Amino acid sequence: MVIGQYGSDGTSNNYVLDTESTQTILNLSGYSNGFYTVALVCDGTIVDAKTLIKQ
């Protein structure tokens, strides 16, 4: 899940992950520059989150 931060409208985008893959590529070209939170959600619970800065 990618969640907008700092003045965004609070929308989020969900991405389904392949559990057999060790990496996932997200296309961020449609995102404005700024700070985002990338959260790993498992069974409806956030299990990890990192800050993403798009410049």
N, CA, C and O of each residue as an XYZ file, in Angstrom:
220
protein
N       0.843     -1.152      0.000
C       0.000      0.000      0.000
C       0.899      1.228      0.000
O       1.845      1.307      0.784
N       0.610      2.185     -0.875
C       1.330      3.454     -0.895
C       0.353      4.527     -0.438
O      -0.707      4.710     -1.037
N       0.716      5.232      0.626
C      -0.156      6.229      1.233
C       0.491      7.598      1.092
O       1.653      7.771      1.458
N      -0.254      8.584      0.559
C       0.250      9.952      0.449
C       0.352     10.602      1.816
O      -0.404     10.269      2.729
N       1.295     11.536      1.955
C       1.521     12.221      3.219
C       1.641     13.711      3.006
O       1.708     14.189      1.873
N       1.667     14.440      4.105
C       1.995     15.856      4.134
C       1.203     16.671      3.120
O       1.736     17.122      2.106
N      -0.078     16.849      3.415
C      -0.905     17.701      2.582
C      -1.614     16.992      1.453
O      -2.300     17.638      0.660
N      -1.470     15.687      1.354
C      -2.165     14.966      0.293
C      -3.629     14.812      0.681
O      -4.029     15.146      1.796
N      -4.407     14.309     -0.241
C      -5.835     14.129      0.026
C      -6.132     12.834      0.776
O      -7.298     12.492      0.976
N      -5.099     12.114      1.192
C      -5.292     10.920      2.007
C      -5.600      9.653      1.230
O      -5.951      8.636      1.827
N      -5.475      9.696     -0.084
C      -5.756      8.495     -0.864
C      -4.609      7.497     -0.739
O      -3.483      7.859     -0.398
N      -4.917      6.249     -1.018
C      -3.887      5.214     -1.009
C      -4.085      4.309     -2.211
O      -5.186      4.202     -2.751
N      -3.010      3.664     -2.620
C      -3.046      2.719     -3.730
C      -2.539      1.378     -3.233
O      -1.511      1.301     -2.560
N      -3.257      0.339     -3.566
C      -2.884     -1.009     -3.142
C      -2.252     -1.779     -4.292
O      -2.673     -1.656     -5.442
N      -1.250     -2.563     -3.972
C      -0.560     -3.408     -4.939
C      -0.516     -4.818     -4.374
O      -0.065     -5.020     -3.246
N      -0.975     -5.784     -5.137
C      -0.932     -7.180     -4.704
C       0.452     -7.733     -5.023
O       0.929     -7.619     -6.152
N       1.088     -8.329     -4.029
C       2.445     -8.853     -4.190
C       2.424    -10.340     -4.496
O       1.564    -11.080     -4.019
N       3.383    -10.758     -5.297
C       3.593    -12.176     -5.584
C       4.484    -12.735     -4.479
O       5.635    -12.319     -4.347
N       3.978    -13.654     -3.699
C       4.749    -14.191     -2.571
C       5.946    -15.025     -3.009
O       6.810    -15.338     -2.189
N       6.014    -15.391     -4.285
C       7.151    -16.148     -4.808
C       8.264    -15.227     -5.310
O       9.350    -15.702     -5.642
N       8.012    -13.922     -5.370
C       8.985    -12.962     -5.892
C       9.729    -12.290     -4.742
O       9.179    -12.104     -3.657
N      10.998    -11.926     -4.995
C      11.796    -11.246     -3.976
C      11.818     -9.740     -4.162
O      12.379     -9.025     -3.332
N      11.208     -9.239     -5.250
C      11.156     -7.793     -5.469
C       9.911     -7.433     -6.262
O       9.342     -8.263     -6.970
N       9.500     -6.178     -6.129
C       8.358     -5.652     -6.869
C       8.720     -4.269     -7.367
O       9.299     -3.472     -6.627
N       8.390     -3.978     -8.599
C       8.651     -2.662     -9.176
C       7.339     -1.889     -9.205
O       6.350     -2.351     -9.774
N       7.335     -0.704     -8.586
C       6.164      0.160     -8.586
C       6.390      1.295     -9.570
O       7.445      1.930     -9.550
N       5.418      1.556    -10.425
C       5.499      2.675    -11.360
C       5.021      3.925    -10.631
O       3.829      4.077    -10.366
N       5.952      4.817    -10.308
C       5.633      6.031     -9.562
C       5.515      7.256    -10.458
O       5.445      8.378     -9.957
N       5.490      7.063    -11.768
C       5.459      8.207    -12.685
C       4.200      9.052    -12.514
O       4.226     10.248    -12.804
N       3.111      8.465    -12.055
C       1.878      9.213    -11.856
C       1.788      9.905    -10.504
O       0.813     10.605    -10.232
N       2.787      9.719     -9.659
C       2.801     10.326     -8.332
C       3.494     11.683     -8.382
O       4.493     11.847     -9.083
N       2.973     12.644     -7.651
C       3.631     13.946     -7.517
C       4.847     13.792     -6.616
O       4.934     12.852     -5.826
N       5.788     14.729     -6.746
C       6.931     14.736     -5.843
C       6.441     14.936     -4.416
O       5.473     15.660     -4.180
N       7.104     14.297     -3.475
C       6.724     14.447     -2.079
C       7.055     13.217     -1.265
O       7.785     12.330     -1.708
N       6.508     13.183     -0.073
C       6.747     12.103      0.879
C       5.562     11.151      0.869
O       4.407     11.578      0.839
N       5.856      9.871      0.895
C       4.827      8.832      0.923
C       5.227      7.781      1.946
O       6.394      7.679      2.323
N       4.262      7.012      2.386
C       4.529      5.844      3.215
C       4.201      4.607      2.401
O       3.114      4.496      1.833
N       5.145      3.677      2.348
C       4.905      2.385      1.712
C       4.714      1.390      2.853
O       5.629      1.153      3.642
N       3.525      0.816      2.931
C       3.190     -0.079      4.038
C       2.961     -1.490      3.523
O       2.300     -1.694      2.505
N       3.511     -2.454      4.234
C       3.263     -3.864      3.949
C       2.091     -4.305      4.823
O       2.173     -4.282      6.051
N       1.004     -4.705      4.170
C      -0.211     -5.094      4.886
C      -0.428     -6.590      4.693
O      -0.444     -7.086      3.567
N      -0.592     -7.294      5.793
C      -0.822     -8.739      5.761
C      -2.067     -9.050      6.584
O      -2.123     -8.744      7.775
N      -3.056     -9.655      5.950
C      -4.320     -9.983      6.620
C      -4.939     -8.768      7.303
O      -5.484     -8.875      8.401
N      -4.851     -7.602      6.640
C      -5.480     -6.387      7.145
C      -4.696     -5.628      8.192
O      -5.174     -4.618      8.707
N      -3.493     -6.096      8.520
C      -2.663     -5.459      9.539
C      -1.370     -4.962      8.913
O      -0.722     -5.690      8.162
N      -0.988     -3.716      9.220
C       0.297     -3.189      8.743
C       1.405     -3.861      9.543
O       1.469     -3.726     10.764
N       2.281     -4.590      8.841
C       3.368     -5.308      9.513
C       4.712     -4.606      9.359
O       5.652     -4.901     10.097
N       4.814     -3.670      8.396
C       6.036     -2.891      8.222
C       5.695     -1.674      7.386
O       4.764     -1.706      6.581
N       6.445     -0.604      7.575
C       6.223      0.614      6.796
C       7.536      1.371      6.659
O       8.356      1.391      7.577
N       7.722      1.991      5.504
C       8.913      2.789      5.226
C       8.484      4.085      4.552
O       7.447      4.137      3.890
N       9.287      5.129      4.725
C       9.036      6.401      4.063
C       9.695      6.395      2.698
O      10.836      5.956      2.549
N       8.968      6.886      1.700
C       9.474      7.018      0.335
C       9.456      8.498     -0.016
O       8.438      9.168      0.162
N      10.580      9.012     -0.515
C      10.652     10.398     -0.960
C      10.802     10.388     -2.467
O      11.782      9.860     -2.992
N       9.826     10.975     -3.176
C       9.902     11.072     -4.635
C      10.299     12.493     -4.982
O       9.641     13.450     -4.574
N      11.391     12.625     -5.747
C      11.879     13.948     -6.135
C      11.743     14.142     -7.613
O      12.103     15.199     -8.132
